[in-house]
Structure formats: structure tokens, C-alpha cells
Amino acid sequence: MTREKRIIGLSAIIVAALALLPFVPGAADSYLFFLLYLFFLYTIIGQAWNLVAGYTGQISLGQHAFFGLGAYTAALVWSRGLFGAEHVYYFDPLTLIASGLVAAAFALVIGFPLLSKLRGDYFALGTLGFGEIVRVAFVKGGSYTGGPFGIVLPSSLYESLRPHYWLGLGLAAGLTLLIFWIRRSSLGLALVAIRDDEMAASSNGVNVLKYKLVAFALGAFFTGMAGCLQAYYLFHVSPEGFLNLNWTLYPILIAVIGGSGTVLGPVIGALAVTVVFSYANIFFPELHPIFSGLAIILVMLFMPNGIMRLRFRGRA
Amino acid sequence: MLDILSVRLVVEIFINGVLFGAMYGVAAVGLSLIFGTMRIIFIAQGTIIVLAAYVVYWLFNTFGLDPYLSLVVVAPLAFATGATTYRFLFRKAAAMADKNTSLLIAVGLMFLVQNVISFVWTPNPKSIITSYTAVGFEVFGSRISVTRSISLVIALAATAAVVLFLRRTLVGKAVRAASENMQAAMLMGIDPHRVNAIAFAIGFALAGAAGVALATTYPFDPYYGFSFALKALIALALGGIGNVVGALLGGILLGLIESFSSFFISAGWADAIAYAVFLLVLMFRPEGLFATSFKKA
């Protein structure tokens, strides 16, 4: 218990320090600042995937669809002025929440038939199919979605990376805290019970479908908001940039490297991935993707339970 | 009303669907074998096929080796590579109860191979043009290219070879036993690592054959492998996971769905339709369309 309290205290200090960092003169213009933004974004999508896979044991391969749905919601709401002409859309809380809700709604609609009928590999394949259908639908969406080119937003509004940084930090810290709380609540117990033995959980009165759906939709909600955040950064929402399968592979990589099924695992994983990617990008720009593939294989071969679980190797 | 022209058109779409679908089929047979013993979806299969296609391309351009003749080099090479890959990458993970480790190693391998290809051969699409690429013959008034027909023959022959191997040889029987029940197979003295290695080796050899078929008929780029693996996966689900002949038929069916929907609806939607069929099959007939009644799902 004291160890846990120490970790919580330390995390609070780190988050507070990170929140104050933009006030340091010159900090907001450095490359490190951008890397920290990336680190927050990766933490959010890693935690969101982990919620479904790490706790509930259902591997989703359709996260890029939720990321893209969130980004496209933000872009469509903005470019079409759906909330009224005088509304400010850049960093608009209403749009942010709408992005999450649209992704969550799709997760419920697709999750209900998939989760009630399929599990394990088949569920993973089903979500992959769903993701590809969403991608094709946006590519073929004609003038409404901008087709393969996507939607361009007015980038003249960009002043600095600070709002992205704070929003990213807030979402990442908030989601981590939420998962920490879920882990200790009856919801978390139910999720872990389902992962460990679905039959036993169900025979003890756990409504398996309901809990799986809640985890899936919650993961999609945060992934959608992350998509909205990234849309505010790139100002160009396209199938290539947002409905790319990388947005499914990255969260898996992040959660697995850090340790899936642990609260801080995705945070550590996001940090590791940010460092590896950016270093590889600086020192071997052409070889960078090769490096990432190699990193997955090496981690899986030598620490299949992730960095967080290294000390419990005997148990897992 | 169907006039002569539209009949000819339908025949052409049909034949193209079958010819292309056969390649999905071979990829799916490889997936099916590896899934059988390892219980993982080997997502890198498509990328291995593309790698084989690049090796064929390299042999053709460097040594002037005929693409079909290179099968003699590529297939045994792929066989050995498959066994080695299992030995060094999957052996440890295969023993674990958690299948995600193997799945993720396959994802990493796919990443690695496709980027190595794009580093070595550049990301631009490649294709092999031989003296006979343009040659074709007529069936019911439709022109069919010789290379595509040979690809179909390769697909059928490769699948037949795998079926014969599984039914007629002792090792094949061991692989079948292990896919049905690994625990029981182990009690009978079957070495799980050996069976897994054989499944991988044959899966890779099939990828080699599919690579030859792909290289001679269609242009390919390093990233094509992933979508190819997804198609193979759909073919596998249509045919029923663990059913070798079903996998080939599933591939051909998928080829037909794609070629008809891209003609009658639009090329861009063909993918979405294929995935929609895949989702429907997963949900309502997870044992596959061609499963015989006595087979377990």
C-alpha cells in the first residue's frame, strides 16, 4: 500500500511538472515539447486499447476506425459549421466530446453483434473487417468526406502547440486515473474475471456482454477524442493519415511493450515507443519502420509480458 | 435481356475472378495450415508472398532466370526459411498459453519484412514482363492470359500437394492430429515443435509458389502483402478455418465476389463488400461455407 501511495504521489508530481512545463520560456518551441505531445497521444490510444484487450481479453484490431471517426467528426462538424456559424470550433469541448461519442456509438453498434457472437481471434478479425469497411466508406464518401484527399481545416488558427499539449496531458492523465479507479471498482473486477475465465464469470452472475461492451465503447470514446486532438494538430483529416492501420498497430505495440493489463504499462510503453521512434527517426530516417518491426519482435521474444511485469516473470 | 456481348462479359468477369481468387486461395491454405497447429493467424503470410515475388523479380532481372523456373529455387528456399523462422521467432512463444505473443511477433515480422523490401527495392510497384506475358488464348470468345492460367494451375497443384501430404504421409498425419487436438497428439509422442515447424515450412513454401504466381501476373509493391493477407483471411473464414480445400474454394469465391462487385457496383467498394461478406460469415456461419456436417467449427 505504501508503495502504491508513493507511485501515486510521484505520478501527481510528474503530471504537475509536465503541466507547468509550457510556462518555461522557449520550452514550447523545442522538439522535446512535440515529443511530449506525441507521448500523451500514444498514452491515450494505448490505454484505450488496453482497456479492451488488457483487462477484458478481447483484442480489437479496429482502433484506427475509432481514431478516424473521431477525427472526421471534428473535421465535418467544423467544415460544415454543424453547431452554428458563430461557434468556435478550434479546441471546442463540444466537438471533442462529440468526436468521442460518435466513435463510442459506432463501437456499440458494431460491438453488440460482434461481442455477443464472437470471441478471441474471431472478434479480432471482425473488428479488422469493420475498420476496413469504415476506411473504404470514407475514401468513397465523395464530396462529403473529401474522398481519398480528405478534409482540410483552416490551419491559420494555429498559434502554438500548447493547447494540444495540455489537452493531451489532461486526457492521458484523466484516462489513466479513470483506469486506476476502474481497476479497483466492481467494473474492473468484472472485466478481469471475464478475461481470466469467461465461463466462470458468467456463471457467477457477471453480465459478460454488458461489461465487454462498456469497455469497448469506453476505449472507442477516448480513441475518438485522441483522433479529434490529432485533427487539431494536423489540420488535414485524410484516410491516409487517420484511418491508417498504424493507429491500430501503435496502441498494441505501446500496451504490449509496457505490459498489457497494467495501469501504468501503456504509459511506460508510450514513453518507450516515443523514444525509440524519434531516435530511429533522427539517426536512421530510412530504416525507422524496420526498427519498429524489430522492436516488436525483440520485446515479444525477450519480455513477452512487457516492461511493467518484468519483476513478476515467474508468475505470468 | 442478355445478349451475346453481356454473356461474354460475364464469362470474362467470372474467369478473372476465379484466376485472381485462386491466389487468395493459396495464401489461405498456408494460413490454414499454420492456424491448424499453432492456433494463430499468421498475418505476415501476405508479406512473405510479396517477398517471394521480389526474389523472383530479382532472379529474373539479375540472372535472367525464367519466373516459372525460379519456382525450383524459391519454393525450397521458402521452405527452409519457414522452418528457420519458426525455430528462431515462434518456438518460444508457441509454448505459451497466451497466443497474443505469437500474433504480435507475426505483426512485427510483417512490419520488418515490408520495410526491408521497400528499403532494398524502393517502395515503387514492380512487375515482371517476359516474352510471353502478353500471350493469351480464347475461351467462349473471351481472351485469357497464359500467365494467369498458369497461376491457377500453380494454385491448384500446390493445394493438391498439400492435401496429398496431409492425407498420405505419416508426417502429414501428425500435422492433422496436432491440429485436431495438440494435447492428445503430444500424448501419442508427436513433437509439437516439429509439427509447428513443418506447418510453417509448408506455409512458407506455399507463399513461395504464390509469390511466383503473383510476380508473373500482377504488379506488386512492398505494402501489398498486408491487404493480401487480409484477403487470405477472408478466404479462410469463408472456407472454414482448418479446412484446406475449403480455403482454396473460399479464395476463389472471394475472387468472384470482388470481380463481380467491382464491375457491377464500383471498384472502390469491392473491398468493403468483401469485408461485409466476411463479417456476415463470421457471425452467422463461423464454421465456413464449405464445412461438411461432421466437422467441428
Chai-1 contact restraints between the chains, C-beta under 6 A:
chainA,res_idxA,chainB,res_idxB,connection_type,confidence,min_distance_angstrom,max_distance_angstrom,comment,restraint_id
A,K117,B,M283,contact,1.0,0.0,6.0,A-B,restraint_1
A,D121,B,I41,contact,1.0,0.0,6.0,A-B,restraint_2
A,Y122,B,L282,contact,1.0,0.0,6.0,A-B,restraint_3
A,G126,B,L279,contact,1.0,0.0,6.0,A-B,restraint_4
A,G126,B,L282,contact,1.0,0.0,6.0,A-B,restraint_5
A,G129,B,Y275,contact,1.0,0.0,6.0,A-B,restraint_6
A,G129,B,F278,contact,1.0,0.0,6.0,A-B,restraint_7
A,G129,B,L279,contact,1.0,0.0,6.0,A-B,restraint_8
A,E132,B,Y275,contact,1.0,0.0,6.0,A-B,restraint_9
A,I133,B,A272,contact,1.0,0.0,6.0,A-B,restraint_10
A,I133,B,Y275,contact,1.0,0.0,6.0,A-B,restraint_11
A,V136,B,D271,contact,1.0,0.0,6.0,A-B,restraint_12
A,V136,B,A272,contact,1.0,0.0,6.0,A-B,restraint_13
A,K140,B,G268,contact,1.0,0.0,6.0,A-B,restraint_14
A,V256,B,L104,contact,1.0,0.0,6.0,A-B,restraint_15
A,P289,B,N115,contact,1.0,0.0,6.0,A-B,restraint_16
A,I290,B,L112,contact,1.0,0.0,6.0,A-B,restraint_17
A,I290,B,N115,contact,1.0,0.0,6.0,A-B,restraint_18
A,I290,B,V116,contact,1.0,0.0,6.0,A-B,restraint_19
A,S292,B,F111,contact,1.0,0.0,6.0,A-B,restraint_20
A,G293,B,G108,contact,1.0,0.0,6.0,A-B,restraint_21
A,G293,B,F111,contact,1.0,0.0,6.0,A-B,restraint_22
A,G293,B,L112,contact,1.0,0.0,6.0,A-B,restraint_23
A,L294,B,L112,contact,1.0,0.0,6.0,A-B,restraint_24
A,I296,B,G108,contact,1.0,0.0,6.0,A-B,restraint_25
A,I297,B,I105,contact,1.0,0.0,6.0,A-B,restraint_26
A,I297,B,G108,contact,1.0,0.0,6.0,A-B,restraint_27
A,M300,B,T101,contact,1.0,0.0,6.0,A-B,restraint_28
A,M300,B,L104,contact,1.0,0.0,6.0,A-B,restraint_29
A,M300,B,I105,contact,1.0,0.0,6.0,A-B,restraint_30
A,P304,B,T101,contact,1.0,0.0,6.0,A-B,restraint_31
